[in-house]
Amino acid sequence: MRVDKNSAILALIGLAFVGCSSAPRTADRKPETGAKEKKLIAKTYNSNFKLAHDTYNGMGTGSDGKIYYVLSAEPHDVAGQMYSFDPATNEIKHLGDLTEASGEKGKNVIAQGKSHVNFVESNGKLYFATHIGYYSIIDGMEKMGIPPKGWKPYVGGHLLSYDMKTGQFEDLAIAEKGEGILTMNMDTQRGRIYGLTWPVGEFFRYDLAKKEMKNFGPFFLKGENGKGATYRTICRSIAIDPRDGAAYFSNGEGVLNRYRYDTDTVEQVAGDDLKKDYFGLYDPTSAGHMAYNWRQVVWYAPDNMVYGVHGNSGYLFRFDPKAERVDVLDRITSEPSQRSGMFDQFSYGYLGFTLGPDGRTLYYLTGGPIYVDGKRVRGKDSTARGESKGQENLHLITYDIPTMKYTDHGPIFFENGDRPAYVNSIAIGKDGTVYTLSRITEGGHTRTDLISIPPVL
């Protein structure tokens, strides 16, 4: 296992660059004050899936107002399960089994244990992808699960659609070479789906009208299947420019790659990259962080720009595709994180970052330090996996893009006093309620399930 040689100084770097931030909002922020600290109380739900495990992305808000989500599973023979939650009736409905939806039921192949991507809606259908949930831990890292006796290897992630009116799934395509689908987005205007596979990191596109899949090969050397110099963490989010159909994704060196719809080719963005001093110093060949990849990005139509967050440092940035320019805007981690100078508690940073229904407010679920008797509780200094390095202090952040107003709405707790954990998903209801997927412990058993946080705006 390779260990990031820079991990020991990352926190110090974070402190230094927070202090150097030129963002004007920071001076106006009022620190929280212990007993007077505002708390958000989240409501928990039970989808009746006891084996539900940590889920990454796997959510979306439908035009019908329902919250759609997938709960992941780890066993080789248990698939991820898809659900809907209707805020109007508080009804949870089980919609389907990912292995069955992929046409693999009864074939004794490793299950479609996850969906690692967010839902994209087009013409009454939700489009998404499946991923493996069964791993073998080798050198402290997650690798493709070795099939138990009598079972066949994982056959690859599927592109699926779900018809919200009829409740029918359609199996559209499968990734090549038995790879899972880690990252996906869709150009709804042109009917193109784009994705990145795991563990190698191959980029592909799928044309809905032509039912044609095209693979452009690896963009991360050997990706998360590599060792030493060939290892690279794979990008988790793809941005699409609706004006020209270009699709953008990053790599560990901070390079921005652009798929061009007009030429059906991939090129590097020449004007700028994500290798910013404020983000910290990283060795892209070591595991346990996103290096200079962006963590999560969204398209902001009023400015025709991509807004995103760098996972480990928690810096908000914007990318102008036409000018080929990246601007670092503000650090949007929680206020306790900023005061302590820590990087994100989750090793890869947090995926719970999205644009709200008003089209101008960014929502971000991010962690922070925990103090006991005035002393910070510390976790692992480094890890080779995507995981929490210690107990998390989850906060809800909003950021109003036009006014550049940052607000930390405070820490989130359940009614029993527990804190949400392993939160890496987000969906905003039409009324502003924030939904996510979290570990929940009840009756001595821990599962991942849906939770909701009351509107803050």
C-alpha positions in Angstrom: 0.0 0.0 0.0 1.3 3.4 -0.9 0.9 6.1 1.7 0.6 9.8 0.7 3.9 11.3 1.8 2.3 14.7 2.1 -0.6 13.7 4.3 1.3 14.8 7.5 1.4 18.4 6.3 -2.0 18.7 4.6 -3.7 20.2 7.7 -0.9 22.8 8.0 -1.3 23.7 4.4 -5.0 24.1 4.8 -4.4 26.4 7.8 -2.0 28.5 5.8 -4.2 28.9 2.8 -7.4 29.6 4.8 -5.5 32.5 6.3 -4.4 33.7 2.9 -8.0 33.6 1.4 -8.9 36.8 -0.4 -12.6 35.9 -0.3 -14.5 39.0 1.2 -17.2 37.0 2.9 -15.0 35.4 5.5 -14.5 38.5 7.6 -18.3 38.9 7.9 -18.9 35.4 9.3 -19.9 35.1 13.0 -18.4 32.1 14.8 -20.7 29.7 16.6 -20.8 29.9 20.3 -21.0 26.5 22.1 -24.3 26.4 24.0 -26.0 28.9 21.7 -25.0 27.0 18.6 -28.0 26.4 16.4 -28.7 22.8 15.6 -30.7 21.2 12.8 -32.7 18.1 13.7 -33.0 15.5 10.9 -35.8 13.1 10.5 -35.0 9.5 9.8 -36.9 7.0 7.6 -37.0 3.3 7.3 -36.9 1.8 3.8 -36.9 -1.8 5.3 -33.6 -2.7 3.7 -31.5 -4.0 6.6 -28.4 -4.7 4.5 -28.3 -1.1 3.1 -24.7 0.2 3.1 -22.9 3.5 2.5 -24.3 5.1 -0.6 -22.5 7.7 -2.8 -24.7 10.0 -4.9 -27.6 7.8 -5.9 -30.3 10.4 -5.5 -32.5 12.8 -7.4 -35.6 14.9 -7.2 -38.2 14.1 -9.9 -40.4 16.6 -11.7 -43.3 14.8 -9.8 -41.8 16.1 -6.5 -40.8 12.7 -5.3 -37.3 11.9 -4.0 -35.7 9.0 -5.8 -32.8 7.1 -4.3 -30.8 3.9 -4.3 -29.6 2.1 -1.2 -26.4 0.1 -1.8 -25.4 -3.3 -0.6 -22.0 -5.0 0.0 -22.7 -8.8 -0.3 -21.9 -10.6 -3.6 -25.4 -11.8 -3.9 -27.4 -8.8 -2.8 -28.2 -6.0 -5.2 -28.8 -2.3 -4.6 -32.4 -1.3 -4.2 -34.2 1.7 -5.7 -36.9 3.6 -3.9 -39.1 6.7 -4.1 -40.3 8.9 -1.2 -43.3 11.1 -1.7 -43.1 14.2 0.6 -46.9 14.8 0.1 -47.8 11.5 1.7 -44.6 10.4 3.5 -44.8 7.1 1.6 -41.7 5.1 0.7 -42.1 2.8 -2.3 -39.8 0.1 -3.3 -39.2 0.4 -7.1 -36.8 -2.3 -8.1 -33.7 -4.5 -7.7 -30.7 -3.3 -9.7 -29.5 -6.8 -10.6 -33.0 -7.7 -11.8 -33.4 -4.3 -13.7 -30.0 -5.1 -15.4 -31.3 -8.5 -16.7 -29.0 -10.5 -14.5 -31.3 -12.2 -12.0 -30.5 -15.9 -11.5 -27.3 -15.8 -13.5 -25.0 -16.2 -10.4 -22.9 -13.1 -11.3 -21.7 -10.6 -8.7 -24.6 -8.3 -7.9 -25.2 -4.8 -9.1 -24.7 -3.6 -5.6 -24.6 0.2 -6.1 -25.6 3.2 -8.1 -22.8 5.7 -7.7 -24.4 8.4 -9.9 -27.2 10.9 -9.6 -30.4 10.5 -11.5 -30.9 12.7 -14.6 -34.5 13.2 -15.8 -35.5 13.4 -19.5 -38.9 13.0 -21.1 -40.5 11.4 -18.0 -37.6 8.9 -17.4 -34.8 8.8 -14.9 -31.4 7.8 -16.3 -28.7 6.4 -14.1 -26.0 3.7 -13.9 -25.1 0.7 -11.8 -21.8 -0.2 -10.0 -20.3 -3.1 -8.1 -20.7 -3.1 -4.3 -18.7 -6.2 -3.5 -15.0 -5.6 -3.0 -11.9 -7.5 -1.9 -9.6 -5.4 0.3 -6.0 -5.7 -1.1 -3.2 -3.6 0.4 -5.9 -1.6 2.3 -7.7 -0.6 -0.9 -11.0 -1.7 -2.5 -10.5 -3.9 -5.5 -13.0 -5.8 -7.7 -14.5 -8.6 -5.5 -13.2 -12.1 -6.0 -16.2 -14.3 -6.7 -17.0 -17.0 -4.1 -17.2 -20.6 -5.2 -20.0 -21.1 -7.6 -20.3 -17.4 -8.6 -19.1 -15.7 -11.7 -17.2 -12.3 -11.9 -19.0 -9.0 -12.1 -20.0 -8.4 -15.7 -20.0 -4.6 -15.8 -22.1 -1.7 -14.9 -25.3 -1.0 -16.8 -26.9 2.2 -18.0 -30.6 2.1 -17.0 -33.7 4.2 -17.3 -36.8 4.2 -15.1 -40.1 5.4 -16.4 -41.7 7.4 -13.6 -45.2 6.9 -15.0 -45.2 3.2 -15.8 -42.6 2.0 -13.3 -40.7 0.1 -16.0 -36.9 -0.2 -16.2 -35.0 -0.4 -19.4 -31.5 -1.8 -19.7 -29.7 0.4 -22.2 -26.1 -0.7 -22.3 -23.3 -2.3 -20.4 -19.8 -1.0 -19.7 -16.9 -2.8 -21.4 -14.3 -5.1 -19.8 -16.4 -5.8 -16.7 -15.9 -2.3 -15.3 -18.4 -0.7 -13.0 -19.8 2.8 -13.8 -18.5 5.2 -11.2 -19.4 8.6 -12.8 -22.3 9.6 -15.1 -24.1 12.6 -16.5 -26.4 13.2 -19.4 -26.9 15.8 -22.1 -30.7 15.8 -22.2 -30.9 18.1 -25.2 -28.8 15.8 -27.4 -29.6 12.5 -25.9 -26.1 11.6 -24.9 -24.9 9.9 -21.7 -21.3 10.2 -20.5 -19.5 8.1 -18.0 -16.3 7.0 -16.3 -15.7 3.4 -15.4 -14.1 1.8 -12.3 -11.5 0.7 -11.5 -9.5 1.7 -14.6 -11.2 4.9 -15.4 -12.3 4.7 -19.1 -14.4 7.5 -20.6 -17.4 6.6 -22.7 -20.5 8.1 -24.3 -23.8 6.5 -25.2 -26.1 7.8 -27.9 -29.8 7.2 -27.0 -31.2 7.6 -30.5 -28.6 5.4 -32.2 -28.3 3.0 -29.2 -24.5 3.3 -29.7 -21.8 3.0 -27.1 -18.4 4.4 -27.8 -15.4 3.9 -25.5 -12.5 6.4 -25.6 -10.2 4.4 -23.4 -8.5 5.2 -20.0 -7.7 8.7 -18.9 -6.2 7.8 -15.5 -3.4 5.5 -16.5 -4.5 2.3 -14.6 -6.8 4.2 -12.4 -7.6 2.8 -9.0 -6.5 -0.6 -10.2 -2.9 0.8 -10.6 0.0 0.5 -8.3 2.7 3.1 -7.7 3.3 5.4 -10.6 0.3 3.9 -12.5 -2.3 4.7 -9.7 -4.7 7.6 -10.1 -8.0 8.4 -8.4 -10.9 8.7 -10.8 -13.0 11.8 -11.2 -16.5 11.4 -9.6 -18.4 14.1 -11.5 -18.9 15.2 -15.1 -20.0 18.7 -16.1 -22.0 19.3 -19.3 -22.2 22.6 -21.2 -25.7 22.6 -22.7 -24.7 25.3 -25.3 -22.4 23.1 -27.3 -22.8 19.6 -25.7 -19.2 19.5 -24.3 -18.6 17.2 -21.4 -15.8 18.0 -18.8 -14.0 15.8 -16.3 -10.8 16.3 -14.3 -7.9 14.0 -13.4 -5.5 13.8 -10.4 -3.0 16.1 -11.9 -5.6 18.8 -12.1 -6.0 18.5 -15.9 -9.4 19.3 -17.3 -10.5 17.1 -20.1 -13.2 18.2 -22.6 -15.3 15.9 -24.8 -16.3 17.8 -27.9 -19.7 16.9 -29.3 -18.9 18.4 -32.7 -15.9 16.2 -33.4 -16.7 13.2 -31.1 -13.2 13.5 -29.5 -11.6 14.2 -26.2 -9.0 16.9 -25.7 -7.3 18.7 -22.8 -8.4 22.2 -21.8 -5.3 24.4 -22.6 -6.2 27.6 -20.7 -6.3 26.5 -17.1 -6.3 23.6 -14.7 -7.2 22.7 -11.1 -3.7 22.5 -9.7 -4.2 25.4 -7.3 -2.0 26.2 -4.3 -5.1 26.8 -2.2 -6.2 23.2 -2.7 -3.1 21.8 -1.0 -0.2 19.6 -2.1 -0.8 16.1 -3.3 1.0 13.1 -4.8 -1.5 11.9 -7.5 0.1 8.4 -7.4 -1.0 7.8 -3.8 -4.5 6.7 -2.6 -6.9 8.1 0.0 -7.6 11.5 -1.5 -8.9 13.0 -4.8 -5.6 14.8 -5.5 -6.4 17.8 -7.8 -9.7 16.3 -9.1 -12.8 18.2 -8.5 -15.2 16.4 -6.2 -18.6 17.5 -7.3 -19.7 20.0 -10.0 -23.0 21.6 -11.2 -23.9 23.7 -14.2 -25.1 27.3 -13.4 -27.0 28.6 -16.4 -27.2 32.4 -15.6 -23.4 32.6 -15.8 -22.9 29.7 -18.2 -20.3 28.4 -15.8 -19.5 25.2 -13.9 -19.5 25.6 -10.1 -17.7 22.9 -8.1 -16.0 22.0 -4.9 -12.6 20.6 -4.4 -13.0 17.7 -2.0 -10.2 17.7 0.4 -9.8 21.5 0.9 -13.5 22.3 0.5 -12.8 25.3 -1.7 -15.6 26.5 -4.0 -14.5 27.4 -7.5 -16.1 28.2 -10.9 -14.9 27.2 -14.3 -15.7 29.2 -17.4 -15.6 26.8 -20.4 -15.3 29.6 -23.0 -12.6 31.5 -21.3 -10.9 28.3 -20.1 -10.5 29.9 -16.7 -10.8 28.5 -13.1 -11.5 31.0 -10.3 -11.2 30.0 -6.7 -14.0 31.7 -4.8 -14.3 30.8 -1.2 -13.8 28.0 1.3 -17.2 26.5 2.0 -16.4 23.9 4.6 -18.1 24.3 8.0 -17.2 27.2 10.3 -15.6 24.8 12.8 -13.5 23.3 10.1 -12.3 26.7 9.0 -11.4 27.8 12.5 -9.5 24.5 13.2 -7.8 24.6 9.8 -8.6 21.0 9.1 -9.2 19.4 5.7 -12.4 17.4 5.1 -13.0 14.6 7.6 -14.1 12.3 4.8 -10.9 11.3 2.9 -12.2 12.1 -0.6 -14.2 15.1 0.5 -18.0 15.3 0.3 -20.3 14.6 -2.7 -23.4 16.2 -1.1 -23.1 19.4 -3.2 -25.9 20.6 -5.5 -27.9 23.5 -6.9 -31.2 24.2 -5.2 -34.6 24.5 -6.8 -34.4 28.3 -6.9 -31.5 27.9 -9.4 -29.1 30.2 -7.5 -28.4 28.6 -4.1 -25.7 25.9 -3.7 -26.3 23.4 -0.9 -23.4 21.5 0.6 -23.3 18.8 3.3 -19.8 18.8 4.9 -18.2 17.7 8.1 -16.2 19.4 10.9 -14.2 18.6 14.0 -15.7 17.4 17.3 -14.5 18.6 20.6 -14.8 16.9 24.0 -13.8 18.9 27.1 -12.3 21.5 24.8 -10.1 19.1 23.0 -10.5 18.1 19.4 -11.2 14.4 18.8 -8.7 13.2 16.2 -9.0 10.3 13.8 -6.7 8.8 11.3 -4.1 10.9 9.7 -4.3 9.1 6.4 -6.1 6.2 4.7 -5.8 4.5 1.3 -9.6 4.3 1.0 -12.6 6.6 0.6 -13.8 6.7 4.2 -14.2 9.0 7.2 -11.0 9.5 9.1 -12.9 10.1 12.4 -16.3 10.9 13.8 -18.1 13.5 11.7 -19.8 16.7 12.7 -22.1 17.2 9.7 -23.1 20.8 8.8 -25.4 22.2 6.2 -23.9 25.0 4.2 -25.7 27.3 1.6 -24.1 29.6 -0.8 -26.0 32.2 -2.8 -24.2 32.6 -6.1 -25.3 36.1 -7.2 -24.5 37.7 -3.8 -21.7 35.3 -2.9 -23.3 34.8 0.6 -22.1 31.9 2.6 -24.1 30.5 5.5 -23.4 27.7 7.9 -26.8 26.6 9.2 -25.2 24.6 12.0 -24.6 20.9 12.9 -27.1 18.2 12.1 -28.4 15.7 14.7 -31.0 13.0 14.8 -33.7 13.3 17.5 -31.9 10.7 19.6 -28.8 12.8 19.7 -26.8 10.7 17.2 -25.0 12.4 14.3 -25.4 11.5 10.7 -22.3 9.7 9.2 -21.0 8.8 5.8 -23.2 11.3 4.1 -22.2 11.6 0.4 -25.4 12.3 -1.4 -28.0 15.1 -1.6 -31.4 16.0 -3.2 -33.4 19.1 -2.5 -37.2 18.9 -2.4 -39.4 21.5 -4.1 -40.1 23.1 -0.7 -36.4 23.3 0.2 -36.2 20.2 2.4 -32.8 18.6 2.1 -32.7 14.9 1.7 -29.6 12.7 2.0 -28.6 9.1 2.8 -26.8 8.4 6.1 -25.9 5.7 8.5 -28.6 5.2 11.1 -28.3 3.1 14.2 -31.5 1.7 15.7 -31.9 -1.3 18.1 -28.2 -2.0 17.9 -28.2 -2.4 14.1 -26.7 0.1 11.7 -28.0 0.6 8.2 -27.9 3.4 5.6 -31.2 5.1 4.9 -33.1 8.3 3.9 -33.0 11.3 6.2 -34.5 14.8 5.8 -33.4 18.2 7.1 -36.0 20.9 7.4 -35.8 23.9 5.0 -33.4 26.6 6.0 -34.2 29.3 3.4 
